[in-house]
């Protein structure tokens, strides 16, 4: 999905919910779409401020919630008592390996997992709209501890 389609989807979502359509909300969307990997709200806010944005912290937090409701953004919890986000724009379904030592998050896609989710949902009579699969462990990389908080 390109920038224009994402903007249009967000604009329609905001109108349906009687939310204000503001340039600041679309500025947050643009930064979200450009962000590589997973991020916290404060990380996005700091990145925006360092790019000379006049955005408020409250606008970032509120807009991230709206983007998640609009399904342009996914909320993730990787066991660190902190909500992290990742853009859904142009991304395919994937899962995560999370290092509990250095915090690195590696994405992977495994069709067998997707098949199991579909089979279980069908068997139980459940209409799945998505799933989250995270594997926690430790990197086998000898430099693991040197990259603290690498996301």
Buried (B, 14 or more C-beta within 10 A) or exposed (E): BEBEEBBEBBBEBBEEEEBEEEEBBBBBBBBBBEBEEBBBBEBBBBBBBEEEBEBEBEBBBBBBBBBBEBEBBBBBEBEEEEBBBBBBBEEEBBBBBBBEEBBBBEEEEEEEBBEEBEEEBEEEEEEEEEBEBEEEEEBEEEEBEEBEEEB
